[in-house]
Amino acid sequence: MTRPQDRAQAIITAIDRSLRAKGKTDTPVGPHTPVDGSLGLDSLDWAAIVVELEAELGVDPFVEGVERELKTVRDLIEVYDAT
């Protein structure tokens, strides 16, 4: 089982890696970072992040669907913490 702080760091790192791959090296990622279009990631980027996190963390919380709206990285971390 992964510790909560390790999961949070894995999520932040995966998002940061995806941003860097798109050339967005000056975008800081933290718990309060919005996960909407303003971040610069599209649906394919988010799908790749979820696949990467599934490989690293061993879970995909989106398989069963997520009932809540995700507005920030913290919301995303909480979804993974709940699995």
VENCORSUL-V583445 format. One line per field, one symbol per residue. ss: DSSP state (H for helix, E for strand, L for the rest). phi: phi as a letter, one per 30 degrees, with the letter a starting at -180 (. if undefined). psi: psi as a letter, one per 30 degrees, with the letter a starting at -180 (. if undefined). Layout:
# VENCORSUL-V583445
ss->???
phi->???
psi->???
This chain:
# VENCORSUL-V583445
ss->LLLHHHHHHHHHHHHHHHHHHLLLLLLLLLLLLELLHHHLLLHHHHHHHHHHHHHHHLLLLLLLLLLLLLLEHHHHHHHHHLL
phi->.ddedddedddddddddddddcicdccdbaecddccdddjccddddddddddddddcibbdcddjbdcdccbeeddddddddc
psi->kkkeeeeeeeeeeeeeeeeefggifgjkkafgkkgafffgkaeeeeeeeeeeeeeefgljffeflkflkjeleeeeeeeeff.
